[in-house]
Structures are given as C-alpha cells and as structure tokens.
Amino acid sequence: MYKLEIELKRGHNLAVRDRGGSSDPYVKFKLAGKEVFRSKTIHKNLNPVWDEKTTLIVDSLSEPLYVKVFDYDFGLQDDFMGSAFLYLESLEQQRTIPATLVLKDPHHPDQDLGSLELAVTLTPKDSPVEERRDSTTMLLRRSWKRSTKFQQQSQRLSELHRKSQLWRGIVSIALIEGRNLIPMDPNGLSDPYVKFRLGHQKYRSKTVPKTLSPQWREQFDLHLYEETGGVLEIAVWDRDTGRRDDFIGRCQLDLSTLAKEQTHHLELPLEESRGCVVLLVTLTASAHVSIADLSVTPLDDPQERRQILKRYSVSRSFSNLKDVGIVQVKVTRAEGLMAADVTGKSDPFCVLELNNDRLQTHTVYKNLNPEWNKVFTFNVKDIHSVLEVTVFDEDRDRSADFLGKVAIPLLHIRNGEQKSYVLKNKELTGPTKGVIYLELDVIYNTVKAALKTVVPAEQKYIEEEPKVSKQLLQQNFNRVKRCIMVLISYGTYINSCFEWESAQRSIISFVSMEAMFEWEDDEEDKEDKESEHKGFMDKLYAIQDVFISVQSALDEVASYGERIKNTVNWTVPFLSWLAITALCSATFLLYLIPLRYLVLAWGVNKFTKKLRDPYMIDNNELLDFLSRVPSDVQVMQYRELKVDPGQSPNKRRRTNPS
C-alpha cells in the first residue's frame, strides 16, 4: 500500500475548443479504470492555474495514473483536450518530485495539446519514518483501536457523506422572461428555452415557440453545497425539431456576490450574443437535510422532540409559511436483494429523494442483505410530497444498476413504526426482488400544510424526458374512456329523474331543484361573466412531439377526472376534509355577503395582482388543490405490497444498534 500525494499546479498552452479561441478546462485522474479525482473548471483560460491537492491510496505501482483534460461545455458533451500517463514505478519514494505531463491525443499523436505541471509525492504507508514516529504509542493504542474500529469507520463515512451530500442553502430562482434574443429560424424568430446548471444540478425550462421575447414565468429551487456559494451557469437554446438545437447565448452568475435572505431582480446580458435573461434570485442560508448514524436521531431525543413539536404547533401557524414540517427516515437494512454482479452478489446503496432533496447511504459491498443503519432528516415544504427510496448496485465502470424502489406519501406515514416494504420496479407497477426496512416519523403544522395545498407544487428539476409508448398511450385512452363513461352514467341517472322511472327519486330531485331556484330568486341580478378563451397550441413540429402531446393530454384529462373522483371517495382524508372545510366556508360567506360583492373582490384581486407584483407567478387554486390528489395510477404506485414470507431469507427479528 502506498500513499500518493498529487498537487495539480497549472496547465500550459492547452488546446482551443471554444468558438471564442479559448477553453474551459478541467482535469480527471483515473486509476485502474476508476475516476479518483476531478478538478474544478477554469473558465476561458488556456493557461489555467488550479493549485489543487489530493491524496490517493495505491495498491500497486504497476498501474499508471491516467490523466485526462476536458473542455467543459454546458448542455453538450465535454470536448477532449488531451491525456497523459504518470508511471508510478519511475517515481522516487518519500520525496516531492515535479512532473510535467505532455498531453497527447491517441488518435492524432502529432498534435501539440499543451502540458500539465504537477508535483507528486509517493510514500509507502508502512514506511520506516512512520513506523519510528508511531512506535512509542502503537502498543498503547492497539487495544483501544480494535474496540472502536467500527465506530471510527462509521464516523468517517458519515462525515464523508455529510460533506458530499448535504446542502447548506437554497437558491430559489424565478425565470421571468428573455428580451431581444437573436433570431435563429428562417422566419426571423426563435423557439427559446433555458438550461441552468449549478454543480451537478440541472434544470431545463419549457420552450416558448416563435418569439424573441419569451415569457417563461417558471419557479424552481437549486441547492448550495458550498458555504461561499457557487457559479450558476445559464444557457439559452433554440429548439429545432429534427436537427440539433441551436445555441443562442450564455451567461453566468456568481452566487457568492449576492446577499442572503433577500430577493434580487437581475437582468443578465448574454455573452457572445445580444439580449438578456430576467431572473429573480433568492438565497436562503439554511441546511434542511441531514444524515447521521442511528445513534444520532433528533426525534428520538425527548427534549429535542419537544422543541420540534413546539416549532410546528398551531400557535406558530403563520410564521415561516414555507417551513411546513420535518420527516425523519431510518434506513436500517434490506434483505433478499437482486444479484447484479457475476459473482452472485451486489454492492447496494440506498438513495432517498423528497422533491428536490436527494441523499444517499454508503455502499455495502458484496452483500444481498446489507445493513446501513442511517438516519435521514428532511425539511418538509409540502405535506403532499412523496418520499422515494431507491436501492442501486454500485458499478465502478458504469452507471449504477437499479435494484428496487418504493414510494411513500408523507400522509401515509405512521410515526415510529418500523415497516418492511417490498421493492418495486422502476414504474412502481409490480414487485421486484428484495425487501427494505424503514422507520418513519413526520411532524408538521396542519394550517401551513392546508395553505400550501392551494399554491403551485414544487417541480422536480431532474426528471426523465417523456417517451413515446404505445402501451402508455392505450392506457391513457382507456382512462379517459372510463371518465367519459362515468359522466354518461351520471347523465343517464339525471335523465331517469325526469322520466319518473323512480317516483321517490324524482320527487326528491324536484323538491331540491325548487329549493335551489327559490334561493336563486332571492339573490339580486348577477353580472355576466366573460369567459376567456385560451388559444390552442401552435403547430407541432414532429410526429414524435404529436404522440407525446396526445399521450400527455390524455394523461392530464384522465388524471383530473380521477382526482375529482378520489377527492369525493376520501382516498386522501386530509384533502377531503380540506375540501369540505372550504365548501362550508364558502357557504357561510355566501350567506353573509351578497354574491356580487364576492365577485367584485375576486375581480379586483385578479386584475390588480400584476400591478402589485409584476413578477408574480400566476396560479389556479383549484387546479393546485387537485394536483395534490393522487390519480388512480399514483394510488396504485403508492399501494404497499404484502411481504412474501418466503422472500426474506432472514426471518429473525433484528434490533437497531441504537
């Protein structure tokens, strides 16, 4: 075992890969085919200075260190800028040696791609220097190290994941509009959309067709993983169906220059192009997620639990409306997982997602019955959110393999109960092999949760693109057909009342109708409402887009029909009670206040909303409410499957380490 200390100093005369005659280089180090270090990106520089250090543990000196340089290209594949090998066998040990690596392209060895300047130090882990330094204390420490070895490994692992996974703040971005963009289409217009990138996080806006001044009006959140902020990269593209999308322009925003807890109205001009992008950016410096071992459980400490209960009590319903609650997830173990490796084993790790919050456990190698014993704490911004727990198999050479997944609505959680969940496939439609054991605990403020129900739901910024699926298209068509048949059956029922097929039913309907008309006669004349006709979508650009649009439209129509039905059917009691409370409140208001005054107040609020806040994102409270009610497809996805007694190889009950 050897310790290899590397200092990446600078690059000289690197290759040009951008149109402006420059590059945005970064460096990757690979050992035995696995990436072991990646440097930061230096923008627009052919002689970058990194001054970064890393320490690697090397098993053998026969495997060279592979160094590759890339040009970072937002939205596209990064461009190769050259590579070189550092042969460890030739290094003198226990001495810092300067090294200059000449970059080459294996396909074009004659090209001059510049060089990298490094300083490397190779030291055996059991070198005489270290042995002499530690010999006086080794015997005294050996017994203590053995007794606390597991605890130290767990702490180091927890701290490693804490640094790599925890975010320390929220970047709330409202994409308002673009101004004076350059035309990219023959008709003198463009179909612009915007891509955002902050570290490894990405977000893509919707496409606004045929305009040079698009109005996006989208709001989303990204996370800050550094105390000082980060660089938000923004690229504007023109959608071009059938061909490669055209690049319009880009700009950057250094978040470290913005004051926290304050909304900034920014007009960012595009580099290498004309026009600008208008944003509202708010930085919130607060850590809302955490990860720890089972020995550190916030909600299990009576004193801390009392403080959290007080924080979300009814008396504090109107303080910090965005902070709805907190959920604690204990991930103990899994059993009977699928074997993903040729050895008949897997290297499983667990990923937890709550909206845009994403954390993961460490990897347990060569095991089909892993024990993680980790506790995750998420801040809840919407009680109607769904916790997704996914188990993956780590693969060093490729992306992680999917092993199973469960989706748990927060309103379905029973506090303090350890449950076993049968893992499902990616679509959550059927079981797969394995069971995961979780213990969940959620605390929230009911008033805040109710108020958040009638505002737009948070959109995930990492979602799969919709794909054409004949099966899904047929399924959505059948769902719409069922909704239409329900409406027809209701119409038949109403018609039977007029036909006096049942005298009792017709008499009740007649009395109810007369009572309604008498109540309406007591009201004064109502103002006619002008309906706003929304124009249909402009021309679709390809057959695939047509299929996806039809597929999505059928899904949306069917989903809203099913959500109305599930509201009445008490599928989610919280939402059904909320609907009854709203209807009772509306009835009480109509009894006290004439309808024309309510219509006048609604109209004044609607017409003056943009005057009071020009950049406010408009919403429809009824549609926002229905978006929280699960459709029949979601009800099926969230349904828990029964654990097959023969599926779990380990039937004895285990206790938590805590």
VMD Tcl script that draws the C-alpha trace (Angstrom):
set ca {
  {0.00 0.00 0.00}
  {1.28 3.45 -0.99}
  {0.13 6.98 -0.38}
  {0.30 9.19 -3.48}
  {0.02 12.93 -2.87}
  {-0.68 14.96 -6.02}
  {-0.62 18.73 -6.43}
  {-2.17 19.89 -9.69}
  {-0.49 23.24 -10.28}
  {-1.25 24.62 -13.74}
  {-1.59 23.99 -17.45}
  {0.42 25.47 -20.33}
  {-0.78 26.24 -23.86}
  {-3.79 23.96 -23.75}
  {-5.88 23.23 -26.83}
  {-8.57 25.61 -28.10}
  {-12.03 24.06 -28.05}
  {-14.46 27.02 -27.90}
  {-15.51 29.36 -30.69}
  {-14.04 32.34 -28.86}
  {-10.50 30.93 -29.16}
  {-10.36 29.68 -25.59}
  {-11.41 26.67 -23.45}
  {-12.91 25.84 -20.07}
  {-10.52 23.10 -18.91}
  {-10.79 20.65 -16.04}
  {-8.73 17.54 -15.24}
  {-9.71 13.95 -14.42}
  {-7.42 11.45 -12.70}
  {-8.12 7.74 -13.24}
  {-6.56 4.74 -11.55}
  {-7.37 1.18 -12.63}
  {-10.19 2.49 -14.82}
  {-11.91 4.33 -11.96}
  {-12.10 8.09 -11.62}
  {-10.38 9.06 -8.36}
  {-10.26 12.87 -8.62}
  {-11.73 15.67 -10.69}
  {-10.50 19.24 -10.56}
  {-12.56 22.39 -10.68}
  {-13.26 24.08 -14.02}
  {-11.24 27.15 -15.00}
  {-13.30 29.18 -17.47}
  {-11.88 30.80 -20.61}
  {-8.22 30.09 -19.98}
  {-5.57 28.19 -21.95}
  {-3.01 28.57 -19.13}
  {-5.16 27.70 -16.11}
  {-3.89 27.70 -12.53}
  {-5.61 25.12 -10.32}
  {-3.38 24.74 -7.22}
  {-5.43 21.76 -6.03}
  {-4.21 18.85 -3.92}
  {-5.45 15.31 -3.45}
  {-4.19 12.16 -1.73}
  {-4.73 8.68 -3.19}
  {-4.17 5.21 -1.78}
  {-2.41 3.00 -4.34}
  {-2.36 -0.80 -4.11}
  {0.22 -1.40 -6.81}
  {2.77 0.72 -8.64}
  {2.40 -1.27 -11.86}
  {-0.84 0.53 -12.74}
  {-0.11 4.03 -14.17}
  {-2.13 7.11 -13.28}
  {-4.23 8.18 -16.28}
  {-4.66 11.97 -16.58}
  {-7.28 13.41 -18.99}
  {-8.13 17.05 -19.71}
  {-11.58 18.12 -20.94}
  {-13.22 21.34 -22.05}
  {-16.43 21.90 -20.13}
  {-19.34 22.59 -22.47}
  {-22.69 23.37 -20.86}
  {-25.54 21.39 -22.38}
  {-23.28 19.42 -24.73}
  {-20.73 16.66 -24.41}
  {-17.44 17.92 -22.98}
  {-14.61 18.11 -25.52}
  {-11.43 16.05 -25.14}
  {-8.28 18.19 -24.80}
  {-5.59 15.57 -24.32}
  {-4.29 12.88 -21.98}
  {-1.10 11.54 -20.46}
  {0.14 8.75 -18.20}
  {2.10 9.13 -14.97}
  {4.10 5.93 -14.40}
  {4.34 5.39 -10.65}
  {7.16 2.83 -10.86}
  {9.54 5.54 -12.05}
  {8.87 7.84 -9.06}
  {11.40 8.23 -6.30}
  {9.74 7.47 -2.98}
  {9.46 9.78 0.05}
  {10.38 12.84 -1.99}
  {8.32 15.52 -3.72}
  {9.06 15.38 -7.44}
  {7.92 17.97 -10.00}
  {6.39 16.39 -13.10}
  {5.44 17.84 -16.48}
  {2.95 15.77 -18.47}
  {2.81 16.41 -22.21}
  {-0.77 15.99 -23.39}
  {-1.48 13.90 -26.48}
  {-4.44 12.65 -28.46}
  {-4.10 8.86 -29.13}
  {-5.86 9.27 -32.49}
  {-3.69 12.25 -33.53}
  {-0.31 11.81 -31.78}
  {1.34 14.63 -33.75}
  {-0.89 17.38 -32.36}
  {0.51 19.77 -29.76}
  {-2.08 19.89 -26.95}
  {-0.01 21.60 -24.26}
  {1.13 20.25 -20.90}
  {0.26 19.96 -17.22}
  {2.53 20.82 -14.31}
  {2.26 18.57 -11.24}
  {4.10 17.85 -8.00}
  {3.84 14.26 -6.74}
  {4.97 12.54 -3.55}
  {4.93 8.74 -3.21}
  {5.20 7.31 0.30}
  {4.78 3.70 1.49}
  {2.05 3.52 4.10}
  {4.29 1.40 6.35}
  {7.45 3.44 5.75}
  {10.24 3.42 8.39}
  {9.63 7.10 9.06}
  {6.04 6.48 10.02}
  {6.94 3.32 11.97}
  {9.52 5.16 14.10}
  {7.13 8.03 14.71}
  {4.33 5.79 15.88}
  {6.30 3.03 17.66}
  {6.07 4.61 21.13}
  {2.28 4.76 21.09}
  {1.34 1.78 18.90}
  {1.05 -0.80 21.69}
  {-0.98 1.51 23.91}
  {-3.40 2.31 21.11}
  {-3.85 -1.16 19.59}
  {-6.44 -2.49 22.01}
  {-8.40 0.78 22.02}
  {-8.37 0.89 18.21}
  {-9.76 -2.61 17.97}
  {-12.67 -1.79 20.27}
  {-13.59 1.43 18.41}
  {-12.68 0.47 14.84}
  {-16.27 0.09 13.68}
  {-17.32 3.35 15.31}
  {-14.44 5.29 13.71}
  {-15.21 3.88 10.27}
  {-18.85 4.82 10.67}
  {-17.96 8.36 11.77}
  {-15.55 8.85 8.87}
  {-18.09 7.51 6.43}
  {-20.84 9.67 7.88}
  {-18.62 12.76 7.71}
  {-17.64 11.92 4.12}
  {-21.25 11.69 3.03}
  {-22.13 14.75 5.09}
  {-19.61 16.82 3.14}
  {-20.52 15.38 -0.25}
  {-24.31 15.18 0.10}
  {-25.52 17.93 2.45}
  {-26.55 21.23 1.02}
  {-26.13 24.37 3.07}
  {-28.64 26.65 1.41}
  {-31.36 27.03 -1.19}
  {-31.19 29.05 -4.40}
  {-34.77 29.94 -5.29}
  {-34.93 31.05 -8.95}
  {-37.87 32.56 -10.81}
  {-37.20 32.62 -14.56}
  {-39.30 35.56 -15.74}
  {-38.53 36.42 -19.36}
  {-35.99 36.94 -22.12}
  {-35.54 40.18 -24.05}
  {-34.33 40.95 -27.55}
  {-32.95 37.48 -28.33}
  {-31.34 36.82 -31.70}
  {-33.47 35.05 -34.37}
  {-32.37 31.51 -35.25}
  {-35.21 30.40 -37.58}
  {-35.83 31.46 -41.22}
  {-38.98 33.29 -40.15}
  {-36.90 35.73 -38.10}
  {-37.98 34.23 -34.75}
  {-36.77 31.58 -32.31}
  {-38.20 28.85 -30.07}
  {-36.13 29.58 -26.95}
  {-35.68 27.57 -23.78}
  {-33.14 27.91 -20.96}
  {-30.81 25.41 -19.31}
  {-29.47 26.03 -15.81}
  {-26.57 24.27 -14.15}
  {-25.22 24.62 -10.62}
  {-22.56 21.99 -9.97}
  {-24.18 18.66 -10.88}
  {-27.71 20.05 -10.66}
  {-29.58 20.86 -13.84}
  {-32.90 22.41 -14.78}
  {-34.48 22.96 -18.19}
  {-37.32 25.41 -18.78}
  {-40.25 24.96 -21.12}
  {-39.97 26.02 -24.77}
  {-41.78 29.20 -25.83}
  {-42.40 28.96 -29.60}
  {-41.93 31.71 -32.18}
  {-40.78 34.69 -30.14}
  {-37.73 36.82 -29.39}
  {-39.14 38.00 -26.05}
  {-40.27 34.78 -24.33}
  {-42.31 34.82 -21.12}
  {-41.39 31.71 -19.09}
  {-42.73 32.53 -15.61}
  {-41.21 29.41 -14.02}
  {-40.01 28.94 -10.45}
  {-37.63 26.23 -9.18}
  {-35.06 25.62 -6.45}
  {-31.42 24.53 -6.59}
  {-29.15 23.72 -3.68}
  {-25.92 25.26 -2.45}
  {-23.29 22.74 -1.35}
  {-20.64 25.35 -0.52}
  {-20.64 27.96 2.20}
  {-19.46 30.66 -0.21}
  {-22.00 29.88 -2.92}
  {-21.20 28.79 -6.45}
  {-21.43 29.76 -10.12}
  {-24.86 29.44 -11.75}
  {-24.46 28.75 -15.47}
  {-27.27 29.78 -17.80}
  {-27.54 28.85 -21.48}
  {-30.30 29.85 -23.90}
  {-31.09 27.48 -26.76}
  {-33.40 27.47 -29.77}
  {-35.49 24.31 -30.14}
  {-35.03 22.84 -33.61}
  {-37.07 19.71 -34.26}
  {-35.37 17.10 -36.39}
  {-31.96 18.73 -36.08}
  {-29.56 19.75 -33.39}
  {-30.81 22.63 -31.22}
  {-29.17 26.00 -31.94}
  {-27.15 27.80 -29.29}
  {-28.30 31.39 -28.68}
  {-26.13 32.60 -25.81}
  {-24.94 32.05 -22.27}
  {-24.23 33.93 -19.06}
  {-23.00 33.21 -15.54}
  {-23.98 34.38 -12.08}
  {-21.57 34.23 -9.15}
  {-23.87 33.49 -6.21}
  {-21.22 34.45 -3.68}
  {-21.75 38.11 -4.65}
  {-25.45 38.06 -3.68}
  {-26.75 38.90 -0.22}
  {-28.63 36.09 1.51}
  {-32.25 36.21 2.66}
  {-33.02 38.83 0.01}
  {-34.68 38.63 -3.43}
  {-32.53 40.04 -6.25}
  {-34.06 41.24 -9.54}
  {-31.37 40.57 -12.15}
  {-31.10 41.28 -15.88}
  {-28.20 39.17 -17.14}
  {-26.86 40.01 -20.62}
  {-25.92 37.05 -22.81}
  {-22.26 36.62 -23.69}
  {-21.29 36.36 -27.36}
  {-24.83 37.39 -28.27}
  {-27.40 40.10 -27.82}
  {-30.35 40.05 -25.46}
  {-30.71 39.29 -21.77}
  {-32.45 36.99 -19.30}
  {-34.53 38.37 -16.41}
  {-34.41 36.42 -13.13}
  {-35.49 36.71 -9.53}
  {-32.91 35.00 -7.30}
  {-33.21 34.44 -3.55}
  {-30.52 32.78 -1.40}
  {-31.61 31.10 1.81}
  {-28.74 30.03 4.03}
  {-30.21 27.11 5.92}
  {-29.47 23.40 5.97}
  {-32.74 21.48 5.78}
  {-31.44 17.94 5.40}
  {-29.00 15.87 7.40}
  {-27.61 12.36 7.63}
  {-26.26 10.52 10.66}
  {-25.92 7.09 12.22}
  {-28.74 5.50 14.20}
  {-27.05 6.69 17.38}
  {-27.97 10.28 16.41}
  {-31.76 10.51 15.98}
  {-33.22 14.01 16.54}
  {-36.85 12.93 17.01}
  {-35.90 10.18 19.48}
  {-34.43 12.68 21.93}
  {-37.38 13.77 24.17}
  {-36.07 17.29 24.69}
  {-35.33 17.89 21.01}
  {-38.66 16.35 20.01}
  {-40.50 18.76 22.32}
  {-38.71 21.68 20.68}
  {-39.68 20.44 17.20}
  {-43.30 19.91 18.28}
  {-43.35 23.45 19.63}
  {-41.84 24.73 16.37}
  {-44.73 23.24 14.37}
  {-47.50 23.88 16.87}
  {-50.78 25.60 15.89}
  {-49.71 28.79 17.70}
  {-46.89 29.21 15.13}
  {-49.04 28.56 12.06}
  {-48.29 31.91 10.40}
  {-44.53 32.12 10.99}
  {-42.27 31.00 8.11}
  {-45.05 29.54 5.95}
  {-42.55 27.65 3.78}
  {-41.41 25.51 6.73}
  {-44.30 23.02 6.95}
  {-42.70 20.20 8.91}
  {-39.91 17.69 9.32}
  {-39.61 14.00 8.44}
  {-37.09 11.53 9.86}
  {-36.25 8.36 7.93}
  {-34.33 5.47 9.50}
  {-32.86 3.17 6.86}
  {-31.90 0.04 8.75}
  {-31.40 -2.81 6.27}
  {-32.57 -4.69 3.19}
  {-32.95 -8.40 2.59}
  {-33.04 -10.70 -0.40}
  {-31.86 -8.17 -2.97}
  {-31.28 -9.00 -6.61}
  {-27.79 -10.21 -7.56}
  {-26.36 -7.70 -10.02}
  {-22.74 -8.92 -10.24}
  {-21.37 -12.04 -11.93}
  {-20.26 -13.26 -8.51}
  {-23.90 -13.61 -7.44}
  {-23.63 -10.62 -5.11}
  {-24.37 -6.89 -5.25}
  {-22.84 -3.68 -3.93}
  {-26.04 -1.96 -2.76}
  {-26.53 1.61 -1.62}
  {-29.75 3.47 -0.95}
  {-30.91 6.85 -2.37}
  {-33.67 8.88 -0.72}
  {-35.48 11.65 -2.58}
  {-38.09 14.09 -1.30}
  {-38.93 16.51 -4.12}
  {-35.52 18.02 -4.94}
  {-33.78 16.84 -1.78}
  {-31.56 13.84 -2.51}
  {-29.34 11.94 -0.06}
  {-27.75 8.51 -0.11}
  {-26.20 5.93 2.19}
  {-22.79 4.37 1.91}
  {-22.24 1.22 -0.17}
  {-22.18 -2.22 1.44}
  {-20.00 -4.37 -0.80}
  {-20.63 -8.00 -1.80}
  {-23.88 -8.37 0.11}
  {-27.50 -9.19 -0.69}
  {-28.65 -8.41 2.86}
  {-26.99 -5.04 3.58}
  {-27.25 -3.11 6.84}
  {-26.93 0.67 6.51}
  {-28.24 1.90 9.88}
  {-28.53 5.53 8.80}
  {-30.91 8.32 9.76}
  {-32.02 11.00 7.29}
  {-33.84 14.18 8.26}
  {-35.66 16.21 5.60}
  {-37.40 19.54 5.84}
  {-40.99 19.28 4.55}
  {-42.22 22.09 2.32}
  {-45.33 20.23 1.14}
  {-47.04 17.55 3.22}
  {-48.40 16.03 0.00}
  {-44.88 15.16 -1.17}
  {-43.83 11.56 -1.77}
  {-40.67 10.03 -0.31}
  {-38.91 7.85 -2.88}
  {-36.42 5.25 -1.63}
  {-34.37 3.55 -4.35}
  {-31.77 0.80 -3.99}
  {-28.92 0.72 -6.51}
  {-25.95 -1.52 -7.18}
  {-22.68 0.39 -7.39}
  {-20.74 -0.29 -10.59}
  {-17.32 1.29 -10.84}
  {-17.12 1.17 -14.61}
  {-20.71 2.08 -15.47}
  {-23.71 3.86 -14.03}
  {-25.36 2.26 -11.02}
  {-27.78 -0.62 -11.65}
  {-31.36 -0.36 -10.43}
  {-32.36 -2.95 -7.80}
  {-35.72 -1.71 -6.50}
  {-37.79 1.24 -5.38}
  {-40.65 2.26 -3.09}
  {-42.73 5.47 -2.99}
  {-44.28 6.53 0.33}
  {-46.61 9.57 0.59}
  {-45.86 11.54 3.76}
  {-49.54 11.44 4.75}
  {-49.37 7.62 4.83}
  {-46.64 7.55 7.46}
  {-47.37 6.05 10.87}
  {-44.90 7.58 13.29}
  {-42.36 5.35 14.99}
  {-43.41 2.13 13.25}
  {-40.69 0.04 11.65}
  {-42.11 -1.48 8.47}
  {-40.88 -3.75 5.74}
  {-41.54 -2.55 2.19}
  {-41.44 -4.84 -0.82}
  {-39.28 -3.25 -3.51}
  {-40.97 -2.43 -6.81}
  {-39.81 -1.93 -10.39}
  {-38.93 1.47 -11.87}
  {-42.52 2.19 -12.87}
  {-43.76 1.15 -9.39}
  {-46.30 -1.13 -11.05}
  {-45.07 -4.51 -9.84}
  {-42.74 -6.17 -7.32}
  {-39.09 -6.93 -7.77}
  {-36.77 -8.97 -5.59}
  {-35.98 -7.71 -2.10}
  {-37.42 -6.06 1.00}
  {-36.26 -2.85 2.70}
  {-36.83 -1.98 6.36}
  {-37.64 1.64 7.22}
  {-38.85 3.55 10.26}
  {-40.51 6.88 9.50}
  {-41.55 9.81 11.66}
  {-43.19 13.03 10.44}
  {-44.20 16.18 12.31}
  {-45.99 19.03 10.53}
  {-48.23 22.04 11.04}
  {-51.76 21.38 9.76}
  {-52.56 25.02 8.97}
  {-49.37 25.54 6.95}
  {-49.98 22.25 5.14}
  {-53.51 23.36 4.21}
  {-52.30 26.75 2.93}
  {-49.58 25.13 0.81}
  {-52.21 22.93 -0.85}
  {-53.59 25.83 -2.93}
  {-50.23 27.12 -4.24}
  {-48.21 25.60 -7.12}
  {-46.43 22.40 -6.18}
  {-42.64 22.29 -6.29}
  {-41.40 20.87 -9.59}
  {-38.50 18.43 -9.67}
  {-35.56 19.77 -11.63}
  {-34.27 16.30 -12.51}
  {-36.95 14.39 -14.40}
  {-36.89 11.93 -17.27}
  {-37.98 13.19 -20.66}
  {-41.37 11.78 -21.77}
  {-41.09 8.97 -24.30}
  {-43.46 7.62 -26.89}
  {-45.10 4.45 -25.61}
  {-47.90 2.62 -27.39}
  {-48.84 0.84 -24.18}
  {-48.95 4.10 -22.19}
  {-50.99 5.80 -24.95}
  {-53.53 2.96 -24.86}
  {-53.62 3.06 -21.07}
  {-54.31 6.82 -21.02}
  {-57.00 6.42 -23.68}
  {-58.75 3.77 -21.57}
  {-58.57 6.04 -18.51}
  {-60.23 8.90 -20.43}
  {-62.84 6.44 -21.74}
  {-63.67 5.36 -18.18}
  {-64.09 9.00 -17.10}
  {-66.43 9.65 -20.04}
  {-68.45 6.55 -19.19}
  {-68.85 7.80 -15.62}
  {-70.18 11.14 -16.93}
  {-72.57 9.30 -19.24}
  {-73.82 7.19 -16.33}
  {-74.43 10.34 -14.28}
  {-76.30 11.85 -17.23}
  {-78.42 8.72 -17.51}
  {-79.18 8.91 -13.81}
  {-80.28 12.57 -14.09}
  {-82.40 11.78 -17.15}
  {-84.13 8.96 -15.25}
  {-85.25 11.55 -12.67}
  {-87.08 13.47 -15.43}
  {-88.58 10.26 -16.82}
  {-90.05 9.31 -13.40}
  {-88.57 5.84 -13.53}
  {-88.42 6.00 -9.74}
  {-91.13 8.15 -8.12}
  {-89.19 8.58 -4.85}
  {-86.00 9.67 -6.63}
  {-87.88 12.09 -8.94}
  {-89.80 13.71 -6.03}
  {-86.56 14.31 -4.09}
  {-84.89 15.80 -7.18}
  {-87.91 18.01 -7.91}
  {-88.04 19.39 -4.33}
  {-84.26 20.02 -4.36}
  {-84.47 21.87 -7.69}
  {-87.37 24.04 -6.49}
  {-85.48 24.94 -3.31}
  {-82.42 25.90 -5.37}
  {-84.45 28.11 -7.72}
  {-86.19 29.83 -4.79}
  {-82.80 30.62 -3.25}
  {-81.60 32.00 -6.58}
  {-84.72 34.19 -6.90}
  {-83.87 35.85 -3.59}
  {-80.49 36.88 -4.96}
  {-80.11 40.09 -6.95}
  {-79.17 40.15 -10.59}
  {-75.73 38.72 -11.21}
  {-73.18 40.13 -13.58}
  {-72.48 38.11 -16.66}
  {-69.07 36.51 -16.63}
  {-66.90 36.83 -19.64}
  {-65.13 33.61 -20.43}
  {-61.55 33.77 -21.53}
  {-60.82 31.55 -24.48}
  {-57.36 30.12 -24.44}
  {-55.84 29.59 -27.77}
  {-54.77 26.13 -28.83}
  {-51.12 25.22 -29.11}
  {-49.33 26.37 -32.23}
  {-48.17 23.91 -34.84}
  {-46.43 20.82 -33.55}
  {-43.04 20.20 -35.04}
  {-42.65 16.43 -35.40}
  {-44.59 13.17 -35.28}
  {-42.91 12.24 -32.01}
  {-43.97 15.51 -30.43}
  {-47.53 14.86 -31.63}
  {-47.60 11.46 -29.95}
  {-46.08 12.80 -26.73}
  {-48.51 15.72 -26.67}
  {-51.53 13.45 -27.22}
  {-50.19 11.00 -24.66}
  {-49.66 13.76 -22.09}
  {-53.04 15.36 -22.83}
  {-54.87 12.08 -22.33}
  {-52.98 11.53 -19.09}
  {-53.84 15.02 -17.84}
  {-57.56 14.72 -18.71}
  {-57.81 11.28 -17.13}
  {-55.81 12.36 -14.08}
  {-58.07 15.31 -13.30}
  {-61.17 13.15 -13.67}
  {-59.70 10.53 -11.35}
  {-58.56 13.17 -8.85}
  {-62.07 14.62 -8.60}
  {-63.38 11.11 -8.00}
  {-60.69 10.37 -5.40}
  {-61.48 13.61 -3.56}
  {-65.11 12.51 -3.18}
  {-64.07 8.92 -2.37}
  {-61.88 10.02 0.57}
  {-58.76 8.47 -0.91}
  {-56.75 11.11 1.00}
  {-58.80 12.09 4.08}
  {-56.73 15.24 4.70}
  {-57.66 16.64 1.28}
  {-61.31 15.57 1.52}
  {-61.66 17.30 4.91}
  {-59.95 20.36 3.45}
  {-62.45 20.42 0.53}
  {-65.40 20.13 2.96}
  {-63.99 22.95 5.11}
  {-63.58 25.18 2.04}
  {-67.14 24.46 0.85}
  {-68.60 25.17 4.31}
  {-66.63 28.43 4.50}
  {-67.87 29.43 1.04}
  {-71.47 28.67 2.06}
  {-71.10 30.77 5.20}
  {-69.66 33.68 3.19}
  {-72.47 33.48 0.63}
  {-74.98 33.60 3.45}
  {-73.41 36.74 4.99}
  {-72.13 38.60 1.90}
  {-74.02 39.12 -1.40}
  {-72.53 37.21 -4.31}
  {-71.87 40.36 -6.36}
  {-69.52 41.68 -3.64}
  {-67.56 38.43 -3.63}
  {-67.31 38.50 -7.43}
  {-66.18 42.15 -7.24}
  {-63.49 41.31 -4.65}
  {-62.30 38.36 -6.73}
  {-62.13 40.52 -9.87}
  {-60.25 43.36 -8.14}
  {-57.72 40.88 -6.75}
  {-57.32 39.20 -10.14}
  {-56.89 42.42 -12.12}
  {-54.53 44.13 -9.65}
  {-52.33 41.12 -8.95}
  {-49.82 42.00 -11.66}
  {-49.83 45.66 -10.63}
  {-48.99 44.75 -7.04}
  {-46.31 42.24 -8.02}
  {-45.30 42.33 -11.73}
  {-43.16 39.18 -11.43}
  {-45.65 37.09 -9.52}
  {-46.19 33.59 -10.94}
  {-49.92 33.22 -11.53}
  {-51.73 30.13 -10.34}
  {-55.15 28.48 -10.17}
  {-56.05 27.44 -6.62}
  {-58.50 24.73 -7.70}
  {-56.01 23.09 -10.08}
  {-53.27 23.35 -7.44}
  {-55.56 21.57 -4.98}
  {-56.40 18.82 -7.48}
  {-52.71 18.36 -8.29}
  {-52.22 17.14 -4.70}
  {-54.93 14.47 -5.02}
  {-53.41 11.24 -6.42}
  {-54.75 9.81 -9.66}
  {-55.63 6.12 -9.96}
  {-52.17 5.42 -11.41}
  {-50.49 7.11 -8.44}
  {-52.76 5.31 -5.98}
  {-51.56 2.03 -7.49}
  {-47.92 3.16 -7.34}
  {-48.18 4.17 -3.68}
  {-50.00 0.99 -2.62}
  {-47.89 -1.20 -0.34}
  {-47.33 -4.78 -1.41}
  {-47.59 -7.62 1.06}
  {-44.33 -9.18 2.14}
  {-43.97 -12.75 0.92}
  {-42.76 -14.85 3.89}
  {-40.58 -16.89 1.58}
  {-38.96 -13.82 0.04}
  {-37.00 -12.77 3.10}
  {-34.09 -15.14 3.81}
  {-33.56 -13.75 7.29}
  {-36.75 -14.20 9.30}
  {-35.46 -13.43 12.74}
  {-36.13 -10.00 14.21}
  {-33.13 -7.74 14.50}
  {-32.74 -4.85 16.85}
  {-31.41 -1.42 15.95}
  {-27.86 -0.58 17.01}
  {-29.23 2.44 18.84}
}
mol new
graphics top color blue
foreach p $ca { graphics top sphere $p radius 0.5 }
foreach p [lrange $ca 0 end-1] q [lrange $ca 1 end] { graphics top cylinder $p $q radius 0.2 }
display resetview
